[in-house]
Amino acid sequence: MNENKRAFVSALETALILYSREKIAKMEYAVTESGTELVKIQLAGGTTIMQDVTGDSCIAIMHDIWRALS
């Protein structure tokens, strides 16, 4: 199955902005020129978290983001 990771991260961003205890300002999925998949999480206080999600399924991306925020 081909997963749309960009759309998944966008939907997860909306849910986390609305319902998370963490004050998330923005979250986006990106692929670098070398093929590394990253989720960039910007917190309201100015902190930025770069989470490597290379090769992850959508559920694994959600798990990695949860770990990054805890």
C-alpha positions in Angstrom: 0.0 0.0 0.0 1.3 3.4 -0.9 0.9 5.9 2.0 0.6 9.6 1.6 2.9 10.6 4.4 2.7 14.4 3.6 -1.1 14.3 4.0 -0.9 12.1 7.1 1.5 14.5 8.8 -0.8 17.4 7.8 -3.8 15.7 9.4 -1.8 14.8 12.5 -0.7 18.4 12.7 -4.3 19.6 12.8 -5.2 17.1 15.5 -2.1 17.9 17.7 -2.6 21.7 17.4 -6.2 21.3 18.5 -5.8 18.6 21.2 -2.2 18.2 22.4 -0.9 19.5 25.7 2.2 20.6 23.7 1.8 24.0 22.1 2.6 23.1 18.5 2.8 26.0 16.0 3.5 24.0 12.9 4.5 20.6 11.7 5.6 19.5 8.2 6.9 16.5 6.4 9.9 16.9 4.0 12.3 14.8 2.0 15.9 16.0 1.7 17.9 15.7 -1.5 19.7 12.6 0.0 16.3 10.9 0.5 16.0 11.4 4.3 12.5 11.8 5.4 12.0 14.4 8.2 9.1 15.9 10.2 9.8 19.4 11.4 7.9 20.3 14.5 7.8 23.9 15.5 6.6 24.6 19.1 4.9 27.9 20.0 7.9 28.8 22.3 10.3 28.8 19.3 11.8 25.4 19.8 12.2 23.3 16.6 12.4 19.5 16.7 13.6 17.6 13.6 12.4 14.0 13.7 13.9 11.5 11.3 11.1 9.3 9.9 12.9 7.7 7.0 11.2 4.5 6.0 8.4 4.8 8.5 4.8 3.9 7.9 2.2 6.5 8.9 1.6 4.7 12.2 5.4 4.7 12.8 5.6 8.4 12.0 2.9 9.0 14.6 4.9 7.0 17.2 8.1 8.8 16.4 6.4 12.2 16.8 4.9 11.1 20.1 8.4 10.1 21.3 9.8 13.4 20.1 7.2 15.3 22.1 7.4 13.3 25.3 
